[in-house]
């Protein structure tokens, strides 16, 4: 009996250690996300002032083409290694070699097909960009395969500095080149520099040294798992980028520049909430998956916090969009304003639905997300051409809002019954923050319409929105602050 108790205690200790390591790793990922976003925002603001929308569109078209080739040829070996519980060292050289060969073939294919691709998108000015941008994926795949141990062993503090180096290199070179060249090549050189720096740093921080070696038996073994990743990646890619493909092909490079800038500004809501929530809550949900009442309780608290943040940021972006765009980005980006005001509604829906992603993985039903993603792709494929042809960029943005709102109930019906919840329980959470956000948005927008556009009034509008939203929340939704304390004390600290 004592032996059994000792084994049980060691298992509990191991589980606690894993939970501690997982959440600390999540904290590093969260920090990386925040610092990366700060660098990216700084780069975007500076380049938006120095470059033209056409430049962003040309670079976006080249990067989109490269991403297509990458997505349809990604064998999923990296994820297969992460998933393996055995020692993966014997597989590393094969995975690294396949990646290097694949990247060289992609770069060569893009170089050879560049005249046809430039003709397809009607962007002859992008021809030299197509020929050069392929080098970025070569350097990306030359990165030391040994960095996989940072992720596999949850050593995210090392992963933090490795990733940050590339982001910093991209930002410094992009801004410096933009000041000198004032052309799209600033974006291209920044991309190349970021990948080259990441490659160099990977060998500095990880002692493993890969070598060219291809084992076909190992490749087949890894692909048995990786093929599902390949299929999923293709589905997700075209769901996420089908709108960019349409805009680039039918509306032109300048329109793509406007559209991607609007998406970047409005999507701050979803990206800044979803990634940290998914990263931090996945291990917590996994620990609680056998205790459904507690799992539901924690999920509802996280959902309330997500709704609180999503409606605040979306409402503030909507209200300040004219001042934010013209003051920060410049007058040449004026067509972005209506797009931002439309796309924030999509961002709210994505942020709320994003709370389901970590939940589905934790309870072992990832197929639900795949089914919803396929439905989104189907809607996009059927409706984007008429929407874009009838209403241009605004039509594409409206379709994206419709796509996410129409598929949200489907996602709820598929996922929530798995933990004994109803769709109504999910939707009613949005009631109070939505109402408060409407009040805040109306007041801030009204104040903005009576003031000149500059950084001082933008700061005033942001402060006013913050005061109204948090003040009304304190009055009408006081239980929300208890949720903050609960997540901090019951979820975070228990796993530390």
Beta strands, then each sheet from edge to edge (+ up, - down):
end
